[in-house]
């Protein structure tokens, strides 16, 4: 009658988590904090970074903003505060270029 109460023997199969959506989200290189919001860094280089997913309306294209970053660029840890300008927002991702020399 109450099938959900039956106790099953533990399976010897390893648990595999299924990924839903963009597989690049798993390759987070760190985080960027804008105001009180924290976003994942999908890509970072000497010129700027890409945030994915970007699902808030915190900044708009062309706007300068200050942020805190904690990310990895190759073997180098990038941590601190800087300023950037939004170059593009598309498909729940934000691209920004550094306006200050950061690293």
Residue pairs with C-beta under 8 A, 6 or more apart in sequence:
19 26
22 52
22 53
24 42
24 52
25 40
25 42
25 52
25 53
27 42
28 40
28 41
28 42
29 41
29 42
29 43
29 44
29 71
29 72
29 73
30 40
30 41
30 44
30 69
30 70
30 71
30 72
30 78
31 38
31 39
31 40
31 41
31 69
31 70
31 71
32 38
32 39
32 41
32 49
32 51
32 67
32 68
32 69
32 71
33 39
33 67
33 68
33 69
34 58
34 59
34 65
34 66
34 67
35 58
37 56
37 58
39 51
39 52
39 53
39 54
39 94
40 51
40 52
40 53
41 49
41 50
41 51
41 69
41 71
42 49
42 50
42 51
42 52
42 93
43 49
43 50
44 50
44 71
44 72
44 73
44 78
45 73
46 73
46 103
47 97
47 98
48 84
48 87
48 95
48 96
48 97
48 98
49 69
49 71
49 84
49 95
49 96
50 93
50 94
50 95
50 96
51 93
51 94
51 95
51 96
52 92
52 93
52 94
53 92
53 93
54 89
54 92
54 93
54 94
55 92
58 65
59 65
59 86
59 94
60 86
60 89
61 86
61 87
61 88
61 89
62 85
62 86
63 85
63 86
64 83
64 84
64 85
64 99
65 83
65 84
65 85
65 86
65 96
66 81
66 82
66 83
67 81
67 82
67 83
67 84
68 80
68 81
69 78
69 79
69 80
69 81
69 82
69 102
70 78
70 79
71 77
71 78
71 79
72 78
73 103
76 103
78 102
78 103
80 102
82 98
82 100
82 102
83 98
83 99
83 100
84 96
84 97
84 98
84 99
85 96
85 97
85 99
86 94
86 95
86 96
87 95
87 96
87 97
88 94
88 95
89 95
